[in-house]
Amino acid sequence: MQQPLLSIRHLTVSFGSVKAVNDISLDIMPGEIVGIVGESGSGKSVTALSLMRLLQHPGKITGGNLLYQLRGSKVPVQDIVRLSEPELRSWRGNEIAMIFQEPMTSLNPLHKCGYQVMEALHLHKKLNKEAARLQTLALFKQVRLPDPELLMERYPHQLSGGQKQRVMIAMAISCQPRLLIADEPTTALDVTVQKTILELLKELQRQTGMSVIFITHDLGVIAEIADRVAVMYKGRIVEEGTVQELFTHPKHPYTKGLLACRPPLDKRLFRLPVTRDFMEIDPQGNIVEKAQEVKAFVHSLEVPQDIILNREQQLSQRPALLEVKELHTWFPARKNIFGKVLSWTKAVNGVSFDVREGETMGLVGESGCGKTTLGRTLLRLVEPTSGSILYKGRDITTLPAAELRDLRKDIQIIFQDPYSSLNPRLPIGQAIQEPMKVHGLYGNEVSRREKVKELLEKVNLLPEHYDRYPHEFSGGQRQRIVIARALALNPSFIICDESVAALDVSIQAQVLNLLMQLREEFGFTSIFISHDLSVVRFISDRMMVMNRGRIEEAGPAAEVYENPQSAYTKQLINSIPKNIYV
């Protein structure tokens, strides 16, 4: 029988008294793609870093073995746990390589992209400068980077997210490793770029015969790439099997929850299923299954067609809260030595649309299409070049600064990254209370404090969280804090800018459900910006598809998805990982 390339045996990783990985065992066969799936904090990335022996203090391997079949060695099987530091340096990249989750922090901003790949070839393959350059050029072509000679001379900040990820892949495969670890390599990428990266990894795996460990929180992505899957929950592997077995007959309630919580594309639900619909934790910390079949449960949440048509009819009769007419937002791209602009980047280029009272308008498109610039222009966080933005019939592009500050009370934004939009030195209660003070709401400190605690409960947090700091919360909790802050002024209009993009699919489902619930309760109008068409399809009444600064097509969300008119929209839809279970 074929021997495993890597055998993980009873691996335990501890951070002080906390076991981040707790007694897991898993085999990786030669030429196999194994998916490891689970939420943030489940132990996926810690497992990957353990295989590379890159754990940072205070994390350390406190038990188990990592048995690896080394090529060309007198000792056929070696335990990675017991390799010395000099052995590890020669072994990393040569035997096992890793693609990290965030390429911008993994690539050195001070060195050109080509140099960083050449450095790995020089260290491990002992190639001279010219040979390393030619090999790097070939690698850039292999990972299908456009104009590889030009990109070799560019710095990481000059590349798009997808391009940076391909540079990382080129670096990882440069020394022809036998095992490649891909840690969330597509998490923050557009669906079209994500599909390209997945196809590239599969193609490289077929060409080289290497084994791949693919780590993600999204079972839809796993279905596209993996042969076998291990599901992790709180440091343990709770289920393992082939992709077919896992998707057709999931056994563990946590797996069922992960499968169900991604927004379906063929139906509209009252709310998205979440993991707690299938399991709960008893006082002793044990998982208790709620016996229900996934497909039947998802079907029970489906919105009847007559309710959908009734809402569409009601919204169509309401007046427009926001009207945008021929809006342009251009940025200088190139200037001559006298400062005259020679060319422009047309981020928003002649956009017109309206949003009715109480409606959620979805705005979808790839990175760089102009979505975020459009959202910020509507708030005048970015000044428009020309065009008009009518809010309640009044053109806000001509408002003086004092009146614009007053308008901010009525129009709010929820940013993509909640951590960078919260002051790390300010307790979250004060952060939520701050806009109330600026606009002189609720009279006094005591009333404002009570209002903040009420808002925290609205977003499923606790009143006692008032005095805690942002770093004490998870990503999903921080997003809820930002939502509470946006609601603090009781706005009529909210822009959600990629507000669930970086969240696990299970946490994403919770936040989307919360936004739907709050929309019903507060009655606000919103624009929901995302690169994920399935998310926009779930939450939006109408949808606009944006491409290169223009609106490609628009219409009711279900109609745009089911009957797309433009080739670009069809490409976006075809790139979405299919939920083959529900």
Secondary structure, 3 states (H helix, E strand, C coil): CCCCCEEEEEEEEEECCEEEEEEEEEEECCCCEEEEECCCCCCHHHHHHHHCCCCCCCEEEEEEEEEEECCCCCCCEEEHHHCCHHHHHHHECCCEEEECCCHHHHCCCCCCHHHHHHHHHHHHHCCCHHHHHHHHHHHHHHCCCCCHHHHHCCCHHHCCHHHHHHHHHHHHHCCCCCEEEEECCCCCCCHHHHHHHHHHHHHHHHHHCCEEEEEECCHHHHHHHCCEEEEEECCEEEEEEEHHHHHHCCCCHHHHHHHHCCCCCCCCECCCCCHHHCEEECCCCCEEECCCCHHHHHHHCECCHHHHHHHHHHHHCCCEEEEEEEEEEEEEEEECCCCCEEEEEEEEEEEEEEEECCCEEEEECCCCCCHHHHHHHHCCCCCCCEEEEEECCEEHHHCCHHHHHHHCCCEEEECCCCCCCCCCCCCHHHHHHHHHHHCCCCCCHHHHHHHHHHHHHHCCCCHHHHHCCHHHCCHHHHHHHHHHHHHCCCCCEEEEECCCCCCCHHHHHHHHHHHHHHHHHHCCEEEEEECCHHHHHHHCCEEEEEECCEEEEEEEHHHHHHCCCCHHHHHHHHCCCCCCCC
